[in-house]
């Protein structure tokens, strides 16, 4: 699985058909191994030692498990955290559905179509899409493109109408 994620930068130079085939193969591979986005976070943390999201110290210890997920405690500041802290899957109640949602999103389906296919509500679909887009913004700033590169902008309307006291 590690080599699969190491080759993700090669995807950026692929044609549209190859790119679709790559994502389909990646999705099938993850489904065959019954992986979800939390498993990917686990692979990521195994390859590099975890850092405290509060003080960025690497002086941490394991601190039990909760709901099958490893907890860590920072010896420097005393804060407790998980591998998902600070990621777009933090506090997701249905993280096992996120891969299916990302597949729908990459396919270009609307919010309503993604919500209907995955089995989540429309506000959840809206929040998940914004979480994913915010995570992609910080993904990798040092990607080198080659060949013919086409760039288009994505404009998304954002409205807080009807949300007097809370925000997404």
Secondary structure, 3 states (H helix, E strand, C coil): CHHHHHCHHHHCCCCHHHHHHHHHHHHHHHHHCCCCHHHHHHHHHHHCCCCCCCCCCCCEEEEEEECCEEEEEECCCCCEEECCCCCCCCCCCCHHHHHHHHHHHHCCCCHHHHHHHHCCCHHHHHHHHHHHHHHHHCCCCCCCCCCCCCCCCCCCCCCCCCCCCCCC
